[in-house]
Amino acid sequence: MSAELARLADLEELGGPAVESALLASGWSGERRNPSKSWATTWRRDGARAWVQGEGPVEVEFTLWFQEVEDDRPDSDTYLDDLYDAAAAKIPEVVSQLRSGILGERLEEPEGEVADADSYVEHHAWRVMGKELLVGVKQDDTGTPVRLVVVLRKPGTVDDAAGEWL
């Protein structure tokens, strides 16, 4: 994933067509879910998923790990805490891979908190080439999976549709 993130970080503008070209060059398979876009918004490769969300500068979210939430658990709070802990335990490994990968020397700690940080159960963020790179655990809604994601986006902005699958 470091190679994909490096290609995306090097893009002057994170636009849908440019992101699509970078993902295709890296061997991702595009799937078109939103007919209003000229580029694929969902992608798959080697068990990982990616979503391209937004319009102008887009947000690219890679899902590295996810666990469906089972509704029939007797102690749902403990169960969700266990899922969050399992996903959060993977963050240091991803952080280590990113720091030792192609982007490693270019990763800068952000000044202050990143946009929508409260949407993540746990996260780590950097600035890279004028963009924000975030590794975090999230669950968009109680009925959705708990996910470990890597997000690349323009800093300081969050698309209102970012929580929706486009």
Disulfide bonds with the S-S distance in Angstrom:
none
